[in-house]
Amino acid sequence: MQKKMGEAVARVARKVNDTVENKTDSLDLANCKLMTFPVGIYKAMRSVTEGIHRISLANNELKSLTSRFVTTFSQLRELNLAGNYLHRLPEEVTSLLHLRAIDLSRNRFRRFPEPLAAVAALETIDLEENEITGIPREAIS
């Protein structure tokens, strides 16, 4: 088990380093067994966060997303959070002025994530395979 955890940490570090060194506009941390977004990544990526437009945290074990994540990666256009254990989003999601697509499929939402209704640029919201029973009117219009 220790070896597997070490491999997972090394994999995340490689992906972060690759994004920083190549100044790419995306960070792919899908399938990394993350339970939380690693705090060390904020410091490691400090010089490139403004240029990050796409992040995938799909198929991890995330139970929540912090306001720090949202405010740090404020230029996001696409966010993939599919296949986690999320049931709500932080209110700060409303500050993602450039967010066009968010994938929240295969999570644990029981209600429509209200903060998304205030994101004007949002074109695509994927909420498949959640347990949502109703969508508020303001989210549809």
N, C-alpha and C positions, 0 to 999 in steps of 0.2 A: 504494500500500500504506500509506504514512504517513497519508493522509487517512482510509482505512478504519479504521485503528487509533485515530485521534483521535475518529472518530465512535463507535466502540465504547466508548471510555473515557467520552465525554460521556454516552452512553446509560446506562452503569452509574451515573455520578454523578447523573443525573436521577432514576433509580429509587431510589437510596439517599436522596437529598434528599426525594423525595416521601414515602417511608416515615417519615423522621424528622419532617418538617414536619406531616404529617397524623396522626402517631402511630398508624399502622395496625399490625395485628398480623402482617402478612406482608411478606416481601421476595421479589420475583420478579426473579431475575437469569438467567432461562432465555434461551438463544440469544444469549449475549453474548460468545462465543468466549473465555471465561475458561480459562486454563491453570492458574491457582491462584486461591484466594480472595484478593482484593486486601487487603493489610494495612491500607491506609488506611481501609477500611470499619469496622474495629474502633473506631477513634478517632471517626470520623464518626457512628457509631451508638451510642456509649457510653451516651447518655442514654435510649435506648429498647430496648436488648437484652433486658431482662427481659420486655418486652411482646411480643416477637416469638414467635409460635406456629407460623408456617408459613414455610418457605423453599423456593424452587424454584431449583435450580442445574442444571436439566435442559438437555440438549443443548448442553453446553459441551465443553471439552477437558481437564477435570480428571483428573489422574492420581492424586491423593491428597487426602485431607481431613485437616487438621491437628487435633491435640488442642486447640489454641487455639480453633478454630472451634467445636468441640463444647462446650468449657467456657464460651465467651462466650455462646452461644445455648442456655443450659441449660434454658430453658422450652419448647423446641420440642415440638410435638405432631405436626407433619407435616413430613417432609423428602423432597423430590423430587430425586434425583440421577441420574435416568434419562438414558441417552444420553451417558455420559462414558467415561473410560478407567480407571475405578477397579478395583482388584483386591483391595483390603483396606480395612478401616475401623480407625480408631484405637481402642485399648482404652478410651479415655474415653467412648465411645458408651454404655457401661454406666451412666454418670452422667445420661443423659437420662431422668429418671424419669417424664416426662409424654409421651414419644414413643409415639404410637398407630399411626402409619403411616410406612413408609419405602419409597420406590420406588427400587430399584437395578437396574431392568431396563436392558437394552442396555448393559452394562458388560463388564468382563473378569474377573469372579470365576470362579475354578476350584473354590473351596471355599466352603461356606457361611460367611458372616462371623460367626465365633464370638461376638464381643461382643454380638451381637443376642440371643443366647439368654438373656442376663442382664437384658434390659430387660423388666420385668414388665408394664408398661402396653401393650406392643406388641401390636396386633391384626392388622395387615396388613404383610406383607413381600412386595414384588414383586421377584422375581429372574428374570423372564422374559428370554430371549435372553442368558443368560450361559453359561459352559461348566462348570457345576457338575455333578459326577458323583455326589455323595452328600450327604445332609443328616444331621447328627448327631442321635441320638435325643433329646437334651435340648432341641433346637430344636423338636421336634414336640410334645412334651408340654406 
